[in-house]
Amino acid sequence: MSRNRLHDATSPYLQQHADNPVDWWPWCEEALALARREDKPILLSIGYSACHWCHVMAHESFEDPATAALMNELFVNIKVDREERPDLDRIYQTAHQLLARRPGGWPLTVFLSPDDHSPFFAGTYFPPHPRHGMPAFAELLRQVERAFREQRDAIGEQNAALLSALTKLDAVQPADSSPDARPIASALTQLAGQFDARYGGFGGAPKFPHPATLRFLLHEGVRHQDDTVEHMAFHTLEQMANGGINDHVGGGFCRYSVDERWMIPHFEKMLYDNAQLLAIYAEAWALSGRRPLFKHVCERTAEWVMREMQAPSGGYYASLDADSEGSEGKYYVWTPAQVVALLDDAEYRVVAPRYGLDRAANFEGHWHLHTFTDTNDIAEKTGFTVRDVRRLLLSARGKLFTAREQRVRPGRDEKVLTSWNALTIRGMALAGRLLEHPQWLDSAQAALAYLRGTHWRDGRLLATSRDGRAELGAYLDDHVYLIDAALLLLQAHWDSELLAFATALAERVLGAFEDQEHGGFFFTASDHEALLHRPRPLADDAMPSGNGVAIEVLLRLAHLSGDMRFHDAATRAVAAAWPEMQRAPYAHVGLLAGLQQWLEAPAQVVVRGPAEELPAWRDALRDSLAPDDSVYLIADDARDLPPALAAMRPPASGALAWLCRGHQCEPPTASQSAVKLMLARNKPPRGTSDST
């Protein structure tokens, strides 16, 4: 048959299926109406471009003419990119868990009733032939369609029960107490019980980075000067940096490790993981006494972002596939013979023990680089100095990188997602400011300019674009992550227009996403397409909780602008989420970060004065800041400031600083030393903690 209806999609994932013999539709009213009119169930298939098993199922089933003919005969077939439509993915992943009693994944395969789009059967990957207890996909299609015809009443009852369960999952429960710090202490205890003391991370294989958890531990450990809590963060970051989940040749992190040692990754690289990890490693570098390893990771990750993931237009691409040439990881792995041919003898003598080339193969007969041996040990065994070992490793990695660049590259998903870009802007801005890399800040500014120019249209934010064509109304995460990114960039360089943009985004959050009755925020806007369910997610997943980030940014925006409507909305969100924070603290660390800032406002320093004097203030205060503290350097000639900032008038000469914590402000001072003393106030001595 001719190309189906996916060939004009902005999603590369949908375009990958444009030549399938399956008569695919995108999710649209025309397809939904067709299903109602013909009384056909909907086969909804959700995946994403970098998904290995999505490619497998596509090759085995969706490219097979006989299977496609059966799909076309029995169903209206809809293909969805979960990255463009996280609303649909969130709803139907939750439905899968309720129906199958186990977590879902991708590809997600869901069969929907045509009238109300309720799922009556759900699974993930199905093989073309029965294996491992899974039915053949074609036989499953026949059984599902037969059940739809013969068991309509039972399906209707199940659909009603499922909808009721979805509603109860997101219902706001009445609070039995006022919010306090107890869930923070409970989360730290729970995470300590799950912590892998040997390899870092939490639980066994597979291991995911869980950036929100690492940020929570890092901030809580440093805030309370608690060595035990800090260790969980620092040790995990160190093990990940040395592991195979980190690309030692080209930089950047893969999505997760299939083993407990972080050795063998699932090789896809996602922008959102690297965005969050860049920020965390930058903070870890600043808060750990500036460990060189953490700085090295930041530099390699930021270089990878700019080299491979930033479009000429400024926006950041979404992901790199796990596969190349039809094989997972082929781009990344080596044989000793390949490496020997590229390096000189001295280089190979340090590279082999460092990365395990002198050991047995660790990935399907090949070697994936994982740090096995410390540079000091290599120096002792080879007779080289430690400095020589590091120099040889650097030159060897350069040669491996040059050779690897000649290989067939993994596919790249070149759509630009607002939420993922916002996380990356934040990471590049934070790392660029802390490590003093202006080119990283320039990269972040370019991405923000792209989003404001392409994704911001008539006072509304759009969720995705490709080749400059933006579409789809943005979600809660898009808005609050972008506010967060804007506030980070304002600390690097003041721009009153950027503050106005962040404020406009916050106005949209309050007007279109807030639950006016109960508090907190829905994932979709009030003017969004009506779906089976309107989720209000509170827990973290691979990305931080939108409600948690909303609490943080609204509090900070309230304190910066003086607009207490934002503070009141954050307070309502804390109250609405309080029962869930109590019920499962460790699963809601994003909310707990917002709770901590609501309970104990971080320091906000505003310095006004001549532009040429402001960098010295940044340098003077840099090492005195606790996690979540902020410094805004505003030149004395800045215009269009909100009333709260306009009232902070600089002196006739020199600079003046105001330090506030929430609504309480210290008298302004022209002394950098005085501000540093004020910042140090109330910090407990190391080894004590008021959270345990």
Stockholm file with secondary structure:
# STOCKHOLM 1.0

chainA/1-692         MSRNRLHDATSPYLQQHADNPVDWWPWCEEALALARREDKPILLSIGYSACHWCHVMAHESFEDPATAALMNELFVNIKVDREERPDLDRIYQTAHQLLARRPGGWPLTVFLSPDDHSPFFAGTYFPPHPRHGMPAFAELLRQVERAFREQRDAIGEQNAALLSALTKLDAVQPADSSPDARPIASALTQLAGQFDARYGGFGGAPKFPHPATLRFLLHEGVRHQDDTVEHMAFHTLEQMANGGINDHVGGGFCRYSVDERWMIPHFEKMLYDNAQLLAIYAEAWALSGRRPLFKHVCERTAEWVMREMQAPSGGYYASLDADSEGSEGKYYVWTPAQVVALLDDAEYRVVAPRYGLDRAANFEGHWHLHTFTDTNDIAEKTGFTVRDVRRLLLSARGKLFTAREQRVRPGRDEKVLTSWNALTIRGMALAGRLLEHPQWLDSAQAALAYLRGTHWRDGRLLATSRDGRAELGAYLDDHVYLIDAALLLLQAHWDSELLAFATALAERVLGAFEDQEHGGFFFTASDHEALLHRPRPLADDAMPSGNGVAIEVLLRLAHLSGDMRFHDAATRAVAAAWPEMQRAPYAHVGLLAGLQQWLEAPAQVVVRGPAEELPAWRDALRDSLAPDDSVYLIADDARDLPPALAAMRPPASGALAWLCRGHQCEPPTASQSAVKLMLARNKPPRGTSDST
#=GR chainA/1-692 SS CCCCTTTTCSCHHHHHTTTSSSCCBCSSHHHHHHHHHHTCCEEEEEECTTCHHHHHHIIIIITCHHHHHHHHHHCEEEEEETTTCHHHHHHHHHHHHHHHSSCCCSSEEEEECTTTCCEEEEESCCCSSCBTTBCCHHHHHHHHHHHHHHCHHHHHHHHHHHHHHHHHHTCCCCCSSCCCSHHHHHHHHHHHHHBCTTTCSBSSSSBCCCHHHHHHHHHHHHHTTCHHHHHHHHHHHHHHHHSTTBCTTTCCBCSEESSTTSCSEECCEEHHHHHHHHHHHHHHHHHTTCCHHHHHHHHHHHHHIIIIIBCTTSCBCCEECSEETTEETTTTCBCHHHHHHHSCHHHHHHHHHHHTTTSCCCBTTBBCCCCCSCHHHHHHHHCCCHHHHHHHHHHHHHHHHHHHTTSCCCCEECCEEHHHHHHHHHHHHHHHHHTTCHHHHHHHHHHHHHIIIIIEETTEEEEEEETTEEEEECCHHHHHHHHHHHHHHHHHSCCHHHHHHHHHHHHHIIIIIBCTTTCSBCSSCTTSCCCSCCCCCCSCSSSCCHHHHHHHHHHHHHHHHCCHHHHHHHHHHHHHHHHHHHHCGGGGHHHHHHHHHHHSCCEEEEEEECGGGHHHHHHHHGGGCCTTCEEEEEETTCCSCCHHHHTSCCCSSSCEEEEEETTEECCCBSCHHHHHHHHHTTCCCTTCCSCC
#=GC SS_cons         CCCCTTTTCSCHHHHHTTTSSSCCBCSSHHHHHHHHHHTCCEEEEEECTTCHHHHHHIIIIITCHHHHHHHHHHCEEEEEETTTCHHHHHHHHHHHHHHHSSCCCSSEEEEECTTTCCEEEEESCCCSSCBTTBCCHHHHHHHHHHHHHHCHHHHHHHHHHHHHHHHHHTCCCCCSSCCCSHHHHHHHHHHHHHBCTTTCSBSSSSBCCCHHHHHHHHHHHHHTTCHHHHHHHHHHHHHHHHSTTBCTTTCCBCSEESSTTSCSEECCEEHHHHHHHHHHHHHHHHHTTCCHHHHHHHHHHHHHIIIIIBCTTSCBCCEECSEETTEETTTTCBCHHHHHHHSCHHHHHHHHHHHTTTSCCCBTTBBCCCCCSCHHHHHHHHCCCHHHHHHHHHHHHHHHHHHHTTSCCCCEECCEEHHHHHHHHHHHHHHHHHTTCHHHHHHHHHHHHHIIIIIEETTEEEEEEETTEEEEECCHHHHHHHHHHHHHHHHHSCCHHHHHHHHHHHHHIIIIIBCTTTCSBCSSCTTSCCCSCCCCCCSCSSSCCHHHHHHHHHHHHHHHHCCHHHHHHHHHHHHHHHHHHHHCGGGGHHHHHHHHHHHSCCEEEEEEECGGGHHHHHHHHGGGCCTTCEEEEEETTCCSCCHHHHTSCCCSSSCEEEEEETTEECCCBSCHHHHHHHHHTTCCCTTCCSCC
//
